[in-house]
Amino acid sequence: MRKRTKVLCTPVPAQPAYSIAQFCCHHGISRSLFYRLLHDGLGPRVMKAGKRTLISQEAAEEWRRKMEVTELAA
């Protein structure tokens, strides 16, 4: 079994586009959750720049609005 290592990330300020690692760090989610959300159709819109996958600031804002809940289930 693979040993898990905790990855420390430094939150990044708002910028025109985030890498997947920066997006996950900035939004407090794991990479596995990011990919699960993408698979389920609940992830942010992504763009490709060569081999890199980026998330624009606008897509991140739209995703945050979409993920907001108005009230918590009891």
N, C-alpha and C positions, 0 to 999 in steps of 0.2 A: 504494500500500500504506500502511496506517495505521501510524504510528510507535507502538511500545509504550512506555508509561511505567511505571516501577516504582512501585507504590503502597506507601507505608510505612504500616504499621498499628501501633497501640499495643495490645498484648494487654489484654483486658478481664478484670477479676476475675469469678469465678462470679456469675451473676445469674439471676433467675427466667426470663428469656427473652432470646435473642440475635437480632439482625437477621442476615440472611445474611452481610453484610460482617463483623460481629463474630464470628459463628460461624467463618467461614473464617479470620480472623485468629487467633482463639483456638486453632484446631486446626491451623494451619499449612498450609492447603490453599488453592488458588486458587478463584476463583468458577467458572471453567470446569470444574474437577474436581468441585466441588460439584454443578453442574447435570448433569454426566455421570453422577455417582453416583446422583442422583435419577432420571435417565432409565433407568438400568440396574436400578433397584429396590434400590440399595444405600445410598441416602442416609438421613438422619435423618427422622423424622416431622416434618412442618411444620404450623403452624396459621396461619390467616388472621385478621388483625385489621383490618377495613376493607380497604384496598389493600395493607397491609403483610403480609409473610410473616415469621413468627417461628419459632424453634426453642426449645422449652422446655428448661430445664436437665435435666429427666428424659429427654427425647428425646435430648439430646446425650450423656448418660451411657449410655443404652441403645445408641446408635450406636457409641460408643467400645468398649463391651464386644463388640458384634457384629463390629467391625472388627479386634479383637485376633487375633493368630495365636499358636499355641502354639510353633511352631518354624519357622525360616526354611528355605526350599528351598535345597539346595546347588547 
